[in-house]
Amino acid sequence: MNDGQTEILFLASNRASTAVVGGMEMSFLVIAALLYLGLALGFILVVDNLVGLVFHDPRAPVQLVSVYIGRAFAASQKLYRK
């Protein structure tokens, strides 16, 4: 092989290894970003719960929607039986 062919092969192999490393760096960046978002959301939840412990809401807690659906179903069954 002459010097020109060796240089072309070296450039081709260098680009291939750069692409592999670039893909690894990109996946590492995505994993790091997802971990950062998860930690940030976890921190927000912890702070929110701590604030909720200190400052209590004097109003009654909000009931779940399923309670209202159950009440509506029971009332409709009473009306249907009459």
C-alpha positions in Angstrom: 0.0 0.0 0.0 1.2 3.4 -0.7 1.0 6.4 1.6 -2.2 7.7 0.1 -4.2 4.5 0.7 -2.9 4.2 4.3 -4.0 7.8 5.0 -7.5 7.1 3.6 -7.9 3.9 5.7 -6.7 5.8 8.8 -9.2 8.6 8.2 -12.1 6.0 7.6 -11.2 4.1 10.8 -10.9 7.3 12.8 -14.3 8.5 11.7 -15.9 5.2 12.6 -14.4 5.3 16.1 -15.5 8.9 16.5 -19.0 7.9 15.5 -19.1 5.2 18.1 -17.7 7.5 20.8 -20.1 10.2 19.8 -23.0 7.8 20.2 -21.8 6.8 23.6 -21.4 10.4 24.6 -24.9 11.2 23.4 -26.5 8.3 25.3 -24.5 9.3 28.4 -25.8 12.8 28.0 -29.4 11.6 27.7 -29.1 9.4 30.8 -27.5 12.3 32.7 -30.3 14.6 31.6 -33.0 12.1 32.7 -31.3 11.5 36.0 -31.1 15.3 36.6 -34.8 15.7 35.8 -35.7 12.8 38.1 -33.7 14.3 40.9 -35.2 17.7 40.4 -38.7 16.3 40.5 -37.9 14.3 43.6 -36.5 17.4 45.3 -39.7 19.3 44.4 -41.9 16.6 45.9 -39.8 16.5 49.1 -39.9 20.2 49.6 -43.7 20.3 48.8 -44.4 17.6 51.4 -42.2 19.4 54.0 -44.1 22.7 53.4 -47.4 20.7 53.7 -46.3 19.5 57.1 -45.5 22.9 58.4 -48.4 24.8 56.8 -51.6 22.8 57.3 -54.6 23.5 55.1 -57.5 24.3 57.3 -60.0 23.2 54.7 -61.3 19.6 54.4 -59.2 17.4 52.1 -60.5 17.0 48.6 -62.4 13.7 48.0 -61.5 11.5 45.1 -63.7 11.5 42.0 -64.4 7.8 42.6 -66.4 8.7 45.7 -68.6 10.9 43.7 -69.1 8.3 41.0 -70.0 5.7 43.7 -72.6 8.1 45.2 -74.1 8.9 41.8 -74.3 5.1 41.0 -76.0 4.4 44.4 -78.5 7.2 43.8 -79.3 6.0 40.3 -79.9 2.5 41.6 -82.3 3.8 44.3 -84.2 5.8 41.6 -84.3 2.8 39.3 -85.8 0.5 42.0 -88.7 2.9 42.8 
